[in-house]
Amino acid sequence: MFRVYFSTESSARLARYIIQYREYYENLYKDSGIWSEDQIIEGYISESKERKNEIMKLVTSRLS
């Protein structure tokens, strides 16, 4: 089995993607007037963290 290492650039690009994903939904629901907008935003923040882990696991499993 091979070891998979993420370069600094690939890690930075993944982090940028996750930040943009999260910010998109934060901006979409911020000041929307929906009574549960904080819960929705927190859900997307949580989902963005899970998505980062999922992407890293997927890449690692496919390349190892």
Buried (B, 14 or more C-beta within 10 A) or exposed (E): EEEEEEEEEEEEEBEEBBEEBBEEBBEEBEEEEEEEBEEBBEEBBEBBEEBBEEEBEEBBEEEE
